[in-house]
Amino acid sequence: MRANSRLTVLALSAAVALVSLLPTDPAVAASSDWAVNEGGRMRLILLPEDGDGLRHGALVVEPKPGWITYWKEPGDVGIPPAITPAPGAQYTVQSVGFPVPKVLMSGDMMDVGYDHPVTLPLTLKGAPNGEAVTLSAFVGVCQNICIPFQADLSVAPDAAGVANPVEAALVRSAEAQVPPGPSADFHVVDHRMSSDQKELLVRLKMPKGAATPKAFVSGPSGHVFIDAVASQDVDGETLLTLPIGKLPKKYKIAGKTWGILVISGDRAMETTLAFE
């Protein structure tokens, strides 16, 4: 589900390109209609249940040229994506994945997201093949202004449980672009917040010969920190120093968990930072 190298993603992309040449049988299609608004369009893809009773799928968001959409922490004024079951549904959204985003500047405003079509892989639990599935998707698309884009996306029942090969390849490719978790050669060694909560220090084990890392740190909801400065630690490890901007009033870091995404060249790693 996770790719550790550019080669894996390229291989999956090639697989998508190859399978897209195959004829598509509408009888095994498992996707919603496109929902369209001023800034773009989106649709839901859903594969049949796997052996664990889970259904893998994806939300495909295609901003129009010149428009953007957002990561899970969108920056200064963006709208984070939200994907929820229809009211009263027995199924749940177990997970939603995000590929590596970009920093997108508009004047003095900083957005974190995507200036191209993006596919967010997701997993549902408790959604049998023989029942229709409706998810409410709420995303933001932005050009000069940000427009909320909400749509109820429905996938018809598929009692046969046969995956469309094109859709299956798109979902697997999207899953492969979600950054993996820590590994032996790429992980957070330790981290600490300064006593005044103005600076976060993160010590990293980096792959041999790795490029200077960049980081996205997602703190309290609505806060993302990106201005990391990297330096070499005395032990040969990498030290990231991040200035922490304004936090919510009277915010206490003890007991909180933040997220961190570290990018180095063509590798990325995502994990959590727990504060005592």
ChimeraX commands (.cxc) that place a marker at each C-alpha (Angstrom):
marker #1 position 0.00,0.00,0.00 radius 0.5
marker #1 position 2.94,2.29,0.54 radius 0.5
marker #1 position 5.79,3.12,-1.84 radius 0.5
marker #1 position 9.32,3.62,-0.63 radius 0.5
marker #1 position 10.78,4.83,-3.90 radius 0.5
marker #1 position 10.06,6.70,-7.06 radius 0.5
marker #1 position 10.48,3.46,-9.02 radius 0.5
marker #1 position 7.47,1.91,-7.29 radius 0.5
marker #1 position 5.26,4.87,-8.14 radius 0.5
marker #1 position 6.50,4.92,-11.74 radius 0.5
marker #1 position 5.78,1.22,-12.09 radius 0.5
marker #1 position 2.25,1.68,-10.79 radius 0.5
marker #1 position 1.74,4.67,-13.06 radius 0.5
marker #1 position 2.79,2.52,-16.00 radius 0.5
marker #1 position 0.31,-0.12,-14.90 radius 0.5
marker #1 position -2.46,2.47,-14.83 radius 0.5
marker #1 position -1.51,3.65,-18.32 radius 0.5
marker #1 position -1.51,0.08,-19.65 radius 0.5
marker #1 position -4.80,-0.96,-18.12 radius 0.5
marker #1 position -6.45,2.26,-19.33 radius 0.5
marker #1 position -6.09,0.88,-22.84 radius 0.5
marker #1 position -8.31,-2.08,-22.00 radius 0.5
marker #1 position -12.02,-2.01,-22.78 radius 0.5
marker #1 position -14.19,-0.97,-19.85 radius 0.5
marker #1 position -17.26,-3.02,-18.96 radius 0.5
marker #1 position -19.92,-0.74,-17.44 radius 0.5
marker #1 position -21.40,-3.75,-15.65 radius 0.5
marker #1 position -18.44,-3.82,-13.28 radius 0.5
marker #1 position -18.02,-0.06,-12.89 radius 0.5
marker #1 position -18.01,1.03,-9.25 radius 0.5
marker #1 position -17.82,4.78,-9.33 radius 0.5
marker #1 position -20.16,7.69,-8.82 radius 0.5
marker #1 position -21.13,10.29,-11.37 radius 0.5
marker #1 position -18.93,13.37,-11.49 radius 0.5
marker #1 position -20.03,16.24,-9.25 radius 0.5
marker #1 position -19.12,19.59,-10.82 radius 0.5
marker #1 position -18.78,23.14,-9.54 radius 0.5
marker #1 position -17.15,26.38,-10.68 radius 0.5
marker #1 position -13.66,25.28,-9.62 radius 0.5
marker #1 position -13.53,21.65,-10.69 radius 0.5
marker #1 position -15.11,18.25,-10.31 radius 0.5
marker #1 position -14.89,15.13,-8.13 radius 0.5
marker #1 position -16.11,11.54,-8.02 radius 0.5
marker #1 position -15.96,8.47,-5.78 radius 0.5
marker #1 position -14.43,5.11,-6.77 radius 0.5
marker #1 position -15.18,2.04,-4.67 radius 0.5
marker #1 position -13.79,-1.48,-5.08 radius 0.5
marker #1 position -15.46,-4.71,-3.86 radius 0.5
marker #1 position -14.90,-6.04,-0.35 radius 0.5
marker #1 position -11.58,-7.68,0.34 radius 0.5
marker #1 position -10.99,-10.71,2.54 radius 0.5
marker #1 position -11.10,-8.54,5.68 radius 0.5
marker #1 position -14.49,-7.06,4.87 radius 0.5
marker #1 position -12.99,-3.71,3.88 radius 0.5
marker #1 position -13.68,-1.77,0.72 radius 0.5
marker #1 position -10.84,0.26,-0.73 radius 0.5
marker #1 position -11.63,3.26,-2.85 radius 0.5
marker #1 position -10.67,6.82,-3.64 radius 0.5
marker #1 position -12.00,10.34,-3.90 radius 0.5
marker #1 position -10.82,11.85,-7.19 radius 0.5
marker #1 position -10.62,15.67,-7.08 radius 0.5
marker #1 position -9.83,17.51,-10.30 radius 0.5
marker #1 position -9.44,21.29,-9.92 radius 0.5
marker #1 position -9.75,23.29,-13.11 radius 0.5
marker #1 position -6.48,24.70,-14.53 radius 0.5
marker #1 position -5.34,27.58,-12.33 radius 0.5
marker #1 position -7.29,26.31,-9.32 radius 0.5
marker #1 position -6.00,24.40,-6.28 radius 0.5
marker #1 position -7.37,22.04,-3.63 radius 0.5
marker #1 position -6.09,21.25,-0.17 radius 0.5
marker #1 position -4.13,18.85,2.03 radius 0.5
marker #1 position -5.49,17.66,5.40 radius 0.5
marker #1 position -4.07,20.84,7.02 radius 0.5
marker #1 position -4.66,23.48,4.37 radius 0.5
marker #1 position -2.64,26.46,5.54 radius 0.5
marker #1 position -3.82,30.01,6.17 radius 0.5
marker #1 position -7.31,30.10,4.68 radius 0.5
marker #1 position -8.02,26.78,2.96 radius 0.5
marker #1 position -10.63,24.11,3.60 radius 0.5
marker #1 position -9.50,20.62,4.69 radius 0.5
marker #1 position -11.17,17.71,2.90 radius 0.5
marker #1 position -13.87,15.84,4.82 radius 0.5
marker #1 position -15.39,12.52,3.73 radius 0.5
marker #1 position -18.30,11.18,5.79 radius 0.5
marker #1 position -20.96,8.45,5.40 radius 0.5
marker #1 position -24.55,9.34,4.62 radius 0.5
marker #1 position -26.66,9.95,7.76 radius 0.5
marker #1 position -27.79,6.64,9.30 radius 0.5
marker #1 position -25.33,4.55,7.29 radius 0.5
marker #1 position -23.94,1.44,8.99 radius 0.5
marker #1 position -20.57,1.72,7.27 radius 0.5
marker #1 position -17.70,3.91,8.44 radius 0.5
marker #1 position -14.78,5.67,6.78 radius 0.5
marker #1 position -11.84,3.88,8.37 radius 0.5
marker #1 position -9.02,5.87,6.75 radius 0.5
marker #1 position -8.24,8.57,4.18 radius 0.5
marker #1 position -4.73,8.97,2.72 radius 0.5
marker #1 position -3.02,12.03,1.29 radius 0.5
marker #1 position -0.09,12.20,-1.14 radius 0.5
marker #1 position 2.77,14.64,-0.51 radius 0.5
marker #1 position 1.43,18.21,-0.88 radius 0.5
marker #1 position 3.02,21.45,-2.05 radius 0.5
marker #1 position 3.41,24.85,-0.42 radius 0.5
marker #1 position 1.39,27.24,-2.58 radius 0.5
marker #1 position 1.88,30.96,-1.97 radius 0.5
marker #1 position -0.65,33.61,-2.97 radius 0.5
marker #1 position 0.77,36.96,-1.95 radius 0.5
marker #1 position 1.36,36.72,1.80 radius 0.5
marker #1 position -1.04,33.80,2.20 radius 0.5
marker #1 position 0.32,30.26,2.46 radius 0.5
marker #1 position -1.71,27.25,1.30 radius 0.5
marker #1 position -0.76,23.59,1.56 radius 0.5
marker #1 position -2.30,21.42,-1.11 radius 0.5
marker #1 position -2.31,20.49,-4.77 radius 0.5
marker #1 position -2.37,22.53,-7.98 radius 0.5
marker #1 position -3.21,19.48,-10.06 radius 0.5
marker #1 position -5.74,16.59,-9.94 radius 0.5
marker #1 position -5.33,14.50,-6.80 radius 0.5
marker #1 position -6.70,11.11,-5.76 radius 0.5
marker #1 position -7.24,10.47,-2.05 radius 0.5
marker #1 position -7.36,6.74,-1.24 radius 0.5
marker #1 position -9.87,5.69,1.39 radius 0.5
marker #1 position -11.08,2.57,3.17 radius 0.5
marker #1 position -14.64,1.76,4.24 radius 0.5
marker #1 position -15.67,-0.76,6.86 radius 0.5
marker #1 position -19.08,-2.45,6.94 radius 0.5
marker #1 position -20.14,-1.64,3.37 radius 0.5
marker #1 position -21.31,-4.88,1.68 radius 0.5
marker #1 position -21.04,-5.16,-2.09 radius 0.5
marker #1 position -24.78,-5.62,-2.46 radius 0.5
marker #1 position -25.69,-2.28,-0.91 radius 0.5
marker #1 position -25.46,1.22,-2.37 radius 0.5
marker #1 position -22.89,3.47,-0.75 radius 0.5
marker #1 position -23.19,7.24,-0.41 radius 0.5
marker #1 position -20.42,9.42,0.96 radius 0.5
marker #1 position -20.61,13.15,1.54 radius 0.5
marker #1 position -17.43,14.80,0.26 radius 0.5
marker #1 position -16.58,18.34,1.30 radius 0.5
marker #1 position -13.46,19.95,-0.16 radius 0.5
marker #1 position -12.23,23.41,-0.99 radius 0.5
marker #1 position -11.20,24.63,-4.42 radius 0.5
marker #1 position -9.50,27.98,-4.72 radius 0.5
marker #1 position -8.35,30.45,-7.33 radius 0.5
marker #1 position -8.70,34.07,-6.24 radius 0.5
marker #1 position -11.25,33.02,-3.65 radius 0.5
marker #1 position -11.93,29.70,-1.93 radius 0.5
marker #1 position -15.17,27.94,-2.79 radius 0.5
marker #1 position -16.60,25.16,-0.61 radius 0.5
marker #1 position -17.43,22.15,-2.79 radius 0.5
marker #1 position -19.86,19.68,-1.23 radius 0.5
marker #1 position -21.47,16.70,-2.94 radius 0.5
marker #1 position -23.16,13.42,-2.02 radius 0.5
marker #1 position -21.43,10.78,-4.14 radius 0.5
marker #1 position -23.24,7.47,-4.59 radius 0.5
marker #1 position -21.95,4.12,-5.87 radius 0.5
marker #1 position -24.57,1.57,-6.91 radius 0.5
marker #1 position -24.72,-1.95,-5.44 radius 0.5
marker #1 position -22.35,-4.48,-6.98 radius 0.5
marker #1 position -23.59,-7.91,-5.97 radius 0.5
marker #1 position -21.12,-9.60,-8.33 radius 0.5
marker #1 position -18.18,-8.10,-6.43 radius 0.5
marker #1 position -16.02,-7.83,-9.56 radius 0.5
marker #1 position -13.51,-4.96,-9.66 radius 0.5
marker #1 position -13.18,-2.81,-12.75 radius 0.5
marker #1 position -9.46,-3.15,-13.66 radius 0.5
marker #1 position -9.07,0.52,-14.55 radius 0.5
marker #1 position -10.58,1.66,-11.25 radius 0.5
marker #1 position -8.60,-0.91,-9.28 radius 0.5
marker #1 position -5.36,0.35,-10.84 radius 0.5
marker #1 position -6.25,3.97,-10.01 radius 0.5
marker #1 position -6.95,3.09,-6.37 radius 0.5
marker #1 position -3.73,1.07,-6.00 radius 0.5
marker #1 position -1.71,3.87,-7.60 radius 0.5
marker #1 position -3.26,6.40,-5.20 radius 0.5
marker #1 position -2.46,4.17,-2.22 radius 0.5
marker #1 position 1.15,3.86,-3.38 radius 0.5
marker #1 position 1.56,7.65,-3.31 radius 0.5
marker #1 position 0.64,7.96,0.36 radius 0.5
marker #1 position 3.88,8.48,2.33 radius 0.5
marker #1 position 4.90,5.41,4.34 radius 0.5
marker #1 position 5.49,5.33,8.06 radius 0.5
marker #1 position 8.89,5.18,9.78 radius 0.5
marker #1 position 11.53,2.67,8.68 radius 0.5
marker #1 position 14.89,1.56,10.06 radius 0.5
marker #1 position 16.79,4.14,7.99 radius 0.5
marker #1 position 14.22,6.97,8.06 radius 0.5
marker #1 position 12.49,7.82,11.34 radius 0.5
marker #1 position 12.11,10.31,14.17 radius 0.5
marker #1 position 14.67,9.62,16.91 radius 0.5
marker #1 position 13.22,12.09,19.40 radius 0.5
marker #1 position 11.47,15.44,19.60 radius 0.5
marker #1 position 10.80,18.17,22.11 radius 0.5
marker #1 position 9.00,21.48,22.35 radius 0.5
marker #1 position 10.70,24.48,23.91 radius 0.5
marker #1 position 9.31,25.58,27.26 radius 0.5
marker #1 position 7.78,28.72,25.71 radius 0.5
marker #1 position 6.20,26.65,22.88 radius 0.5
marker #1 position 7.93,28.81,20.30 radius 0.5
marker #1 position 10.25,26.18,18.81 radius 0.5
marker #1 position 9.98,22.48,17.97 radius 0.5
marker #1 position 13.13,20.35,17.71 radius 0.5
marker #1 position 12.95,17.04,15.85 radius 0.5
marker #1 position 15.95,14.70,15.55 radius 0.5
marker #1 position 15.87,12.39,12.53 radius 0.5
marker #1 position 17.60,9.25,11.35 radius 0.5
marker #1 position 17.98,9.84,7.62 radius 0.5
marker #1 position 18.83,7.49,4.73 radius 0.5
marker #1 position 22.49,7.50,3.70 radius 0.5
marker #1 position 23.17,10.30,1.24 radius 0.5
marker #1 position 19.69,11.77,1.74 radius 0.5
marker #1 position 18.87,15.24,0.50 radius 0.5
marker #1 position 18.21,18.05,2.96 radius 0.5
marker #1 position 14.76,17.34,4.36 radius 0.5
marker #1 position 11.65,19.49,4.33 radius 0.5
marker #1 position 8.82,19.01,6.80 radius 0.5
marker #1 position 5.12,19.65,7.25 radius 0.5
marker #1 position 4.09,19.56,10.91 radius 0.5
marker #1 position 0.35,19.52,11.57 radius 0.5
marker #1 position -0.42,20.78,15.06 radius 0.5
marker #1 position -3.80,21.78,16.48 radius 0.5
marker #1 position -6.60,21.71,13.94 radius 0.5
marker #1 position -6.06,24.54,11.47 radius 0.5
marker #1 position -2.33,24.87,12.16 radius 0.5
marker #1 position 0.51,23.67,9.92 radius 0.5
marker #1 position 4.19,24.57,10.33 radius 0.5
marker #1 position 6.63,24.31,7.41 radius 0.5
marker #1 position 9.64,26.56,8.05 radius 0.5
marker #1 position 12.05,23.87,9.23 radius 0.5
marker #1 position 15.78,24.53,9.29 radius 0.5
marker #1 position 17.93,21.39,9.01 radius 0.5
marker #1 position 21.36,20.93,10.56 radius 0.5
marker #1 position 23.68,18.05,11.39 radius 0.5
marker #1 position 23.59,16.78,14.97 radius 0.5
marker #1 position 26.75,15.73,16.79 radius 0.5
marker #1 position 25.76,12.07,16.37 radius 0.5
marker #1 position 25.50,12.40,12.59 radius 0.5
marker #1 position 21.74,12.60,12.72 radius 0.5
marker #1 position 19.67,15.46,11.31 radius 0.5
marker #1 position 18.14,18.10,13.54 radius 0.5
marker #1 position 15.06,19.97,12.35 radius 0.5
marker #1 position 14.29,23.26,14.07 radius 0.5
marker #1 position 10.80,24.61,13.42 radius 0.5
marker #1 position 9.56,27.98,14.63 radius 0.5
marker #1 position 6.04,27.54,15.97 radius 0.5
marker #1 position 3.64,30.31,15.15 radius 0.5
marker #1 position 0.67,31.43,17.14 radius 0.5
marker #1 position -1.14,28.57,18.90 radius 0.5
marker #1 position -4.68,28.68,20.31 radius 0.5
marker #1 position -4.99,30.76,23.47 radius 0.5
marker #1 position -3.89,28.85,26.60 radius 0.5
marker #1 position -2.94,25.82,24.48 radius 0.5
marker #1 position -1.14,23.14,26.48 radius 0.5
marker #1 position 1.11,20.76,24.57 radius 0.5
marker #1 position 1.21,18.02,27.24 radius 0.5
marker #1 position -0.77,14.96,26.15 radius 0.5
marker #1 position -1.25,16.19,22.59 radius 0.5
marker #1 position -0.29,14.36,19.38 radius 0.5
marker #1 position 0.84,16.18,16.26 radius 0.5
marker #1 position 1.62,14.84,12.79 radius 0.5
marker #1 position 4.85,15.20,10.85 radius 0.5
marker #1 position 5.58,14.57,7.18 radius 0.5
marker #1 position 9.27,14.63,6.20 radius 0.5
marker #1 position 10.35,14.76,2.53 radius 0.5
marker #1 position 13.91,14.09,1.38 radius 0.5
marker #1 position 14.46,13.91,-2.37 radius 0.5
marker #1 position 12.17,11.20,-3.76 radius 0.5
marker #1 position 11.47,9.68,-0.34 radius 0.5
marker #1 position 8.91,10.69,2.26 radius 0.5
marker #1 position 7.96,9.49,5.73 radius 0.5
marker #1 position 4.94,10.33,7.87 radius 0.5
marker #1 position 4.43,9.68,11.57 radius 0.5
marker #1 position 3.12,11.23,14.79 radius 0.5
marker #1 position 4.78,13.21,17.55 radius 0.5
marker #1 position 3.41,12.53,21.02 radius 0.5
marker #1 position 4.11,15.09,23.74 radius 0.5
marker #1 position 4.33,14.17,27.41 radius 0.5
marker link #1:1,2 radius 0.2
marker link #1:2,3 radius 0.2
marker link #1:3,4 radius 0.2
marker link #1:4,5 radius 0.2
marker link #1:5,6 radius 0.2
marker link #1:6,7 radius 0.2
marker link #1:7,8 radius 0.2
marker link #1:8,9 radius 0.2
marker link #1:9,10 radius 0.2
marker link #1:10,11 radius 0.2
marker link #1:11,12 radius 0.2
marker link #1:12,13 radius 0.2
marker link #1:13,14 radius 0.2
marker link #1:14,15 radius 0.2
marker link #1:15,16 radius 0.2
marker link #1:16,17 radius 0.2
marker link #1:17,18 radius 0.2
marker link #1:18,19 radius 0.2
marker link #1:19,20 radius 0.2
marker link #1:20,21 radius 0.2
marker link #1:21,22 radius 0.2
marker link #1:22,23 radius 0.2
marker link #1:23,24 radius 0.2
marker link #1:24,25 radius 0.2
marker link #1:25,26 radius 0.2
marker link #1:26,27 radius 0.2
marker link #1:27,28 radius 0.2
marker link #1:28,29 radius 0.2
marker link #1:29,30 radius 0.2
marker link #1:30,31 radius 0.2
marker link #1:31,32 radius 0.2
marker link #1:32,33 radius 0.2
marker link #1:33,34 radius 0.2
marker link #1:34,35 radius 0.2
marker link #1:35,36 radius 0.2
marker link #1:36,37 radius 0.2
marker link #1:37,38 radius 0.2
marker link #1:38,39 radius 0.2
marker link #1:39,40 radius 0.2
marker link #1:40,41 radius 0.2
marker link #1:41,42 radius 0.2
marker link #1:42,43 radius 0.2
marker link #1:43,44 radius 0.2
marker link #1:44,45 radius 0.2
marker link #1:45,46 radius 0.2
marker link #1:46,47 radius 0.2
marker link #1:47,48 radius 0.2
marker link #1:48,49 radius 0.2
marker link #1:49,50 radius 0.2
marker link #1:50,51 radius 0.2
marker link #1:51,52 radius 0.2
marker link #1:52,53 radius 0.2
marker link #1:53,54 radius 0.2
marker link #1:54,55 radius 0.2
marker link #1:55,56 radius 0.2
marker link #1:56,57 radius 0.2
marker link #1:57,58 radius 0.2
marker link #1:58,59 radius 0.2
marker link #1:59,60 radius 0.2
marker link #1:60,61 radius 0.2
marker link #1:61,62 radius 0.2
marker link #1:62,63 radius 0.2
marker link #1:63,64 radius 0.2
marker link #1:64,65 radius 0.2
marker link #1:65,66 radius 0.2
marker link #1:66,67 radius 0.2
marker link #1:67,68 radius 0.2
marker link #1:68,69 radius 0.2
marker link #1:69,70 radius 0.2
marker link #1:70,71 radius 0.2
marker link #1:71,72 radius 0.2
marker link #1:72,73 radius 0.2
marker link #1:73,74 radius 0.2
marker link #1:74,75 radius 0.2
marker link #1:75,76 radius 0.2
marker link #1:76,77 radius 0.2
marker link #1:77,78 radius 0.2
marker link #1:78,79 radius 0.2
marker link #1:79,80 radius 0.2
marker link #1:80,81 radius 0.2
marker link #1:81,82 radius 0.2
marker link #1:82,83 radius 0.2
marker link #1:83,84 radius 0.2
marker link #1:84,85 radius 0.2
marker link #1:85,86 radius 0.2
marker link #1:86,87 radius 0.2
marker link #1:87,88 radius 0.2
marker link #1:88,89 radius 0.2
marker link #1:89,90 radius 0.2
marker link #1:90,91 radius 0.2
marker link #1:91,92 radius 0.2
marker link #1:92,93 radius 0.2
marker link #1:93,94 radius 0.2
marker link #1:94,95 radius 0.2
marker link #1:95,96 radius 0.2
marker link #1:96,97 radius 0.2
marker link #1:97,98 radius 0.2
marker link #1:98,99 radius 0.2
marker link #1:99,100 radius 0.2
marker link #1:100,101 radius 0.2
marker link #1:101,102 radius 0.2
marker link #1:102,103 radius 0.2
marker link #1:103,104 radius 0.2
marker link #1:104,105 radius 0.2
marker link #1:105,106 radius 0.2
marker link #1:106,107 radius 0.2
marker link #1:107,108 radius 0.2
marker link #1:108,109 radius 0.2
marker link #1:109,110 radius 0.2
marker link #1:110,111 radius 0.2
marker link #1:111,112 radius 0.2
marker link #1:112,113 radius 0.2
marker link #1:113,114 radius 0.2
marker link #1:114,115 radius 0.2
marker link #1:115,116 radius 0.2
marker link #1:116,117 radius 0.2
marker link #1:117,118 radius 0.2
marker link #1:118,119 radius 0.2
marker link #1:119,120 radius 0.2
marker link #1:120,121 radius 0.2
marker link #1:121,122 radius 0.2
marker link #1:122,123 radius 0.2
marker link #1:123,124 radius 0.2
marker link #1:124,125 radius 0.2
marker link #1:125,126 radius 0.2
marker link #1:126,127 radius 0.2
marker link #1:127,128 radius 0.2
marker link #1:128,129 radius 0.2
marker link #1:129,130 radius 0.2
marker link #1:130,131 radius 0.2
marker link #1:131,132 radius 0.2
marker link #1:132,133 radius 0.2
marker link #1:133,134 radius 0.2
marker link #1:134,135 radius 0.2
marker link #1:135,136 radius 0.2
marker link #1:136,137 radius 0.2
marker link #1:137,138 radius 0.2
marker link #1:138,139 radius 0.2
marker link #1:139,140 radius 0.2
marker link #1:140,141 radius 0.2
marker link #1:141,142 radius 0.2
marker link #1:142,143 radius 0.2
marker link #1:143,144 radius 0.2
marker link #1:144,145 radius 0.2
marker link #1:145,146 radius 0.2
marker link #1:146,147 radius 0.2
marker link #1:147,148 radius 0.2
marker link #1:148,149 radius 0.2
marker link #1:149,150 radius 0.2
marker link #1:150,151 radius 0.2
marker link #1:151,152 radius 0.2
marker link #1:152,153 radius 0.2
marker link #1:153,154 radius 0.2
marker link #1:154,155 radius 0.2
marker link #1:155,156 radius 0.2
marker link #1:156,157 radius 0.2
marker link #1:157,158 radius 0.2
marker link #1:158,159 radius 0.2
marker link #1:159,160 radius 0.2
marker link #1:160,161 radius 0.2
marker link #1:161,162 radius 0.2
marker link #1:162,163 radius 0.2
marker link #1:163,164 radius 0.2
marker link #1:164,165 radius 0.2
marker link #1:165,166 radius 0.2
marker link #1:166,167 radius 0.2
marker link #1:167,168 radius 0.2
marker link #1:168,169 radius 0.2
marker link #1:169,170 radius 0.2
marker link #1:170,171 radius 0.2
marker link #1:171,172 radius 0.2
marker link #1:172,173 radius 0.2
marker link #1:173,174 radius 0.2
marker link #1:174,175 radius 0.2
marker link #1:175,176 radius 0.2
marker link #1:176,177 radius 0.2
marker link #1:177,178 radius 0.2
marker link #1:178,179 radius 0.2
marker link #1:179,180 radius 0.2
marker link #1:180,181 radius 0.2
marker link #1:181,182 radius 0.2
marker link #1:182,183 radius 0.2
marker link #1:183,184 radius 0.2
marker link #1:184,185 radius 0.2
marker link #1:185,186 radius 0.2
marker link #1:186,187 radius 0.2
marker link #1:187,188 radius 0.2
marker link #1:188,189 radius 0.2
marker link #1:189,190 radius 0.2
marker link #1:190,191 radius 0.2
marker link #1:191,192 radius 0.2
marker link #1:192,193 radius 0.2
marker link #1:193,194 radius 0.2
marker link #1:194,195 radius 0.2
marker link #1:195,196 radius 0.2
marker link #1:196,197 radius 0.2
marker link #1:197,198 radius 0.2
marker link #1:198,199 radius 0.2
marker link #1:199,200 radius 0.2
marker link #1:200,201 radius 0.2
marker link #1:201,202 radius 0.2
marker link #1:202,203 radius 0.2
marker link #1:203,204 radius 0.2
marker link #1:204,205 radius 0.2
marker link #1:205,206 radius 0.2
marker link #1:206,207 radius 0.2
marker link #1:207,208 radius 0.2
marker link #1:208,209 radius 0.2
marker link #1:209,210 radius 0.2
marker link #1:210,211 radius 0.2
marker link #1:211,212 radius 0.2
marker link #1:212,213 radius 0.2
marker link #1:213,214 radius 0.2
marker link #1:214,215 radius 0.2
marker link #1:215,216 radius 0.2
marker link #1:216,217 radius 0.2
marker link #1:217,218 radius 0.2
marker link #1:218,219 radius 0.2
marker link #1:219,220 radius 0.2
marker link #1:220,221 radius 0.2
marker link #1:221,222 radius 0.2
marker link #1:222,223 radius 0.2
marker link #1:223,224 radius 0.2
marker link #1:224,225 radius 0.2
marker link #1:225,226 radius 0.2
marker link #1:226,227 radius 0.2
marker link #1:227,228 radius 0.2
marker link #1:228,229 radius 0.2
marker link #1:229,230 radius 0.2
marker link #1:230,231 radius 0.2
marker link #1:231,232 radius 0.2
marker link #1:232,233 radius 0.2
marker link #1:233,234 radius 0.2
marker link #1:234,235 radius 0.2
marker link #1:235,236 radius 0.2
marker link #1:236,237 radius 0.2
marker link #1:237,238 radius 0.2
marker link #1:238,239 radius 0.2
marker link #1:239,240 radius 0.2
marker link #1:240,241 radius 0.2
marker link #1:241,242 radius 0.2
marker link #1:242,243 radius 0.2
marker link #1:243,244 radius 0.2
marker link #1:244,245 radius 0.2
marker link #1:245,246 radius 0.2
marker link #1:246,247 radius 0.2
marker link #1:247,248 radius 0.2
marker link #1:248,249 radius 0.2
marker link #1:249,250 radius 0.2
marker link #1:250,251 radius 0.2
marker link #1:251,252 radius 0.2
marker link #1:252,253 radius 0.2
marker link #1:253,254 radius 0.2
marker link #1:254,255 radius 0.2
marker link #1:255,256 radius 0.2
marker link #1:256,257 radius 0.2
marker link #1:257,258 radius 0.2
marker link #1:258,259 radius 0.2
marker link #1:259,260 radius 0.2
marker link #1:260,261 radius 0.2
marker link #1:261,262 radius 0.2
marker link #1:262,263 radius 0.2
marker link #1:263,264 radius 0.2
marker link #1:264,265 radius 0.2
marker link #1:265,266 radius 0.2
marker link #1:266,267 radius 0.2
marker link #1:267,268 radius 0.2
marker link #1:268,269 radius 0.2
marker link #1:269,270 radius 0.2
marker link #1:270,271 radius 0.2
marker link #1:271,272 radius 0.2
marker link #1:272,273 radius 0.2
marker link #1:273,274 radius 0.2
marker link #1:274,275 radius 0.2
marker link #1:275,276 radius 0.2
view
